[in-house]
Amino acid sequence: SRPGPAFVPYDQLPQTYIDAVLSVEDSRFVHHHGVDPLAIARALWADLRSGTLAEGGSTITQQLAKNTLFTQEKHLARKAAEMFAALAIEKQYNKEQIFEMYVNTIYFGSGHYASAKPRRLLGKTPLQLTDAEAVMLAGLPNAPSAYSPNSSPDLAVKRMQVVLNRMVGCKKLTREQADALPLRRSPCSLPAS
C-alpha cells in the first residue's frame, strides 16, 4: 500500500505550480461550485465523437472526492455520488483549502505524491521549484508512468508543452513566457522509491 502524504499548505506551493494545475485540470475552478456543467457537456461531446469514455469533465473538487472517498473505477453511480460529494465539499471549504487538499492527495507513481514529498522527489521544498519543475509536476498526475522524466524523458517534455499551451490558453502565461521556459529532455530526476 502507498504511504500517506506529508501535507503541504497552499501558501507553500509556487504560483506557477498552482497556475499549471488549474490550467490543465480545471480552468474554471474559481467559477463553479464543485460541478462544472460546461466541462461535463464538453466531455460528453468529446466522448460521443470518439465513441469512448475517455473524457470525464471532473472538476478538481470532484477529483478530490474521488481520491479520498471513492474507488477509481468509472461507474455512473459513482460519478453521481462524486458530484454530490463535490457540492458538499464546496459548501464546507473555500477554494484554497480545496486546492490544497487536492494537490496533497494526487498520487503520481513511484511511491510519491505531487507536491507532498518535494524533498524526496527533487531534493527541494515546493517553493524552491523552478518554473519548469513546477510545470513538469503539474503534468505528471495525468499518466505518472508515461510522463516520468526518468522513464520517458521525451514524453515528459511533450506533456510539459501541453501544460504550457493550456497555461497560455488560460492566460496564466504569455506565449513568449511559455517559449522561454527551459524544457529539456530531463527537466529533473525523480528517484525511484
Backbone torsions as a table, in degrees:
resi	resn	phi	psi	omega
1	SER	NA	156.5	-177.0
2	ARG	-82.2	143.5	176.4
3	PRO	-72.2	151.2	177.4
4	GLY	-71.0	150.0	-177.4
5	PRO	-77.3	155.1	170.0
6	ALA	-86.3	127.2	-170.6
7	PHE	-72.5	131.6	176.1
8	VAL	-113.4	119.7	-179.1
9	PRO	-66.9	156.0	-179.5
10	TYR	-52.9	-43.7	-175.7
11	ASP	-72.4	-2.2	174.5
12	GLN	-105.4	9.8	176.7
13	LEU	-99.4	133.2	179.0
14	PRO	-66.8	145.0	-178.8
15	GLN	-60.0	-35.6	178.4
16	THR	-61.8	-40.0	178.0
17	TYR	-65.1	-45.7	178.7
18	ILE	-59.0	-48.9	-179.8
19	ASP	-61.5	-40.4	-178.9
20	ALA	-66.4	-45.4	180.0
21	VAL	-62.8	-46.9	179.6
22	LEU	-61.3	-42.1	-178.2
23	SER	-63.6	-41.5	-174.1
24	VAL	-89.1	-24.6	-175.6
25	GLU	-105.0	-35.9	-172.0
26	ASP	-166.6	77.9	-173.8
27	SER	-66.2	-17.8	179.8
28	ARG	-102.6	18.5	-175.5
29	PHE	-49.6	-46.2	-176.5
30	VAL	-74.9	-10.7	-175.5
31	HIS	-102.0	-16.8	-177.2
32	HIS	-104.7	172.5	-178.2
33	HIS	-113.4	35.9	176.6
34	GLY	114.3	-30.9	178.3
35	VAL	-129.3	135.3	-177.5
36	ASP	-115.0	98.2	-178.5
37	PRO	-56.9	-34.8	179.2
38	LEU	-63.8	-43.6	178.8
39	ALA	-66.7	-37.6	178.5
40	ILE	-64.9	-44.3	179.3
41	ALA	-63.4	-42.3	179.2
42	ARG	-63.2	-43.1	179.9
43	ALA	-66.6	-40.7	178.9
44	LEU	-62.3	-43.0	178.8
45	TRP	-62.6	-43.4	178.7
46	ALA	-63.5	-40.6	178.8
47	ASP	-65.0	-41.5	179.1
48	LEU	-64.9	-40.4	-180.0
49	ARG	-68.2	-37.5	-176.7
50	SER	-89.7	-17.6	-177.6
51	GLY	74.6	19.5	180.0
52	THR	-126.3	178.3	173.1
53	LEU	-113.7	41.5	-175.6
54	ALA	-72.6	-37.9	-177.9
55	GLU	-86.9	140.4	-178.0
56	GLY	-111.0	-32.2	-178.1
57	GLY	70.3	14.7	-177.6
58	SER	-75.6	139.9	173.2
59	THR	-81.2	170.0	174.7
60	ILE	-59.5	-38.2	-179.8
61	THR	-65.4	-40.9	176.4
62	GLN	-64.9	-39.6	178.5
63	GLN	-65.7	-37.2	174.9
64	LEU	-60.6	-46.3	178.6
65	ALA	-59.2	-45.3	179.9
66	LYS	-63.1	-44.1	-177.7
67	ASN	-65.6	-29.6	-173.6
68	THR	-107.4	-22.8	-172.4
69	LEU	-118.9	-21.6	-170.3
70	PHE	-129.3	170.7	173.6
71	THR	-79.0	168.5	-178.9
72	GLN	-87.1	-3.0	-178.6
73	GLU	-68.8	145.7	-179.4
74	LYS	-91.1	108.1	174.7
75	HIS	-134.7	145.2	-179.7
76	LEU	-63.4	-38.6	179.7
77	ALA	-64.1	-41.4	177.9
78	ARG	-65.6	-37.8	179.9
79	LYS	-63.3	-42.0	178.6
80	ALA	-64.8	-44.6	179.1
81	ALA	-62.8	-38.0	178.3
82	GLU	-62.0	-40.0	178.7
83	MET	-64.5	-44.8	178.6
84	PHE	-64.3	-39.7	178.3
85	ALA	-64.3	-39.9	179.0
86	ALA	-62.8	-41.8	177.6
87	LEU	-62.2	-40.1	178.7
88	ALA	-67.4	-40.5	178.6
89	ILE	-61.1	-43.5	-178.3
90	GLU	-64.3	-28.2	178.3
91	LYS	-75.7	-26.9	-174.0
92	GLN	-95.3	-27.4	-173.8
93	TYR	-127.5	153.4	175.2
94	ASN	-84.9	172.4	-174.4
95	LYS	-62.5	-39.7	178.3
96	GLU	-62.4	-42.5	179.3
97	GLN	-64.2	-41.2	179.9
98	ILE	-64.4	-45.9	179.4
99	PHE	-61.7	-44.2	179.2
100	GLU	-58.0	-47.9	179.5
101	MET	-64.8	-40.8	-178.8
102	TYR	-60.4	-53.3	-176.2
103	VAL	-67.3	-21.7	177.4
104	ASN	-83.6	-4.3	177.0
105	THR	-114.0	1.0	179.5
106	ILE	-76.2	121.9	175.7
107	TYR	-98.5	132.9	179.1
108	PHE	-134.2	41.8	169.5
109	GLY	85.7	166.2	177.8
110	SER	54.9	28.2	178.2
111	GLY	77.6	14.7	-175.7
112	HIS	-114.1	152.5	172.8
113	TYR	-113.6	137.7	178.7
114	ALA	-59.9	129.4	178.2
115	SER	70.6	-19.8	-173.1
116	ALA	-82.9	-23.8	-179.1
117	LYS	-130.8	54.4	-174.9
118	PRO	-63.9	-32.1	179.1
119	ARG	-64.6	-41.4	179.7
120	ARG	-71.0	-35.9	-177.7
121	LEU	-72.9	-50.6	-170.2
122	LEU	-126.4	0.1	-179.1
123	GLY	73.7	24.2	-179.3
124	LYS	-152.6	165.3	176.9
125	THR	-79.5	163.3	179.6
126	PRO	-55.9	-39.7	-177.8
127	LEU	-70.2	-12.8	177.6
128	GLN	-91.0	-3.3	-179.4
129	LEU	-63.6	141.3	170.2
130	THR	-74.1	165.1	177.1
131	ASP	-60.9	-39.6	179.3
132	ALA	-63.4	-41.9	178.4
133	GLU	-65.3	-39.6	178.7
134	ALA	-63.4	-41.3	178.4
135	VAL	-65.9	-43.1	178.9
136	MET	-60.9	-45.8	179.6
137	LEU	-62.8	-37.8	179.9
138	ALA	-65.1	-29.5	-178.6
139	GLY	-87.2	-16.5	-175.9
140	LEU	-63.5	-43.4	-173.3
141	PRO	-58.9	-22.0	179.5
142	ASN	-59.7	-38.8	177.5
143	ALA	-161.0	82.6	-171.5
144	PRO	-53.0	-45.4	-177.7
145	SER	-69.9	-42.1	-176.3
146	ALA	-67.4	-36.5	-173.4
147	TYR	-101.5	10.2	178.1
148	SER	-66.5	129.5	178.2
149	PRO	-66.3	-17.6	177.5
150	ASN	-75.4	-47.0	-174.8
151	SER	-92.6	-28.3	-175.9
152	SER	-140.7	70.1	-175.4
153	PRO	-58.9	-37.4	-180.0
154	ASP	-67.8	-42.0	177.6
155	LEU	-66.8	-34.4	178.0
156	ALA	-60.8	-43.8	179.4
157	VAL	-66.9	-40.5	178.0
158	LYS	-61.6	-41.2	178.4
159	ARG	-65.8	-38.9	176.8
160	MET	-60.4	-38.3	178.8
161	GLN	-66.3	-37.3	176.3
162	VAL	-62.2	-45.9	179.8
163	VAL	-61.5	-45.2	179.2
164	LEU	-61.6	-40.9	178.1
165	ASN	-63.0	-39.1	176.7
166	ARG	-66.1	-38.3	178.2
167	MET	-63.8	-38.3	176.4
168	VAL	-66.9	-44.7	178.8
169	GLY	-61.5	-31.6	179.4
170	CYS	-91.7	5.5	178.0
171	LYS	61.9	32.8	173.8
172	LYS	-90.2	-21.7	175.3
173	LEU	-140.6	152.9	169.0
174	THR	-82.9	163.9	177.2
175	ARG	-59.5	-38.5	-179.8
176	GLU	-64.3	-42.7	178.6
177	GLN	-63.8	-42.0	179.3
178	ALA	-63.9	-44.1	-178.8
179	ASP	-67.4	-24.9	-178.1
180	ALA	-80.3	-14.7	180.0
181	LEU	-67.2	133.2	-176.1
182	PRO	-79.7	89.1	175.7
183	LEU	-87.2	130.8	176.6
184	ARG	-134.8	167.3	-175.3
185	ARG	-55.0	-32.2	-179.9
186	SER	-132.7	82.6	-176.1
187	PRO	-61.2	-25.9	175.7
188	CYS	-165.7	171.7	179.9
189	SER	-117.1	123.4	177.5
190	LEU	-100.6	118.0	-179.0
191	PRO	-69.6	145.1	174.5
192	ALA	-72.5	152.1	179.9
193	SER	-82.8	NA	NA
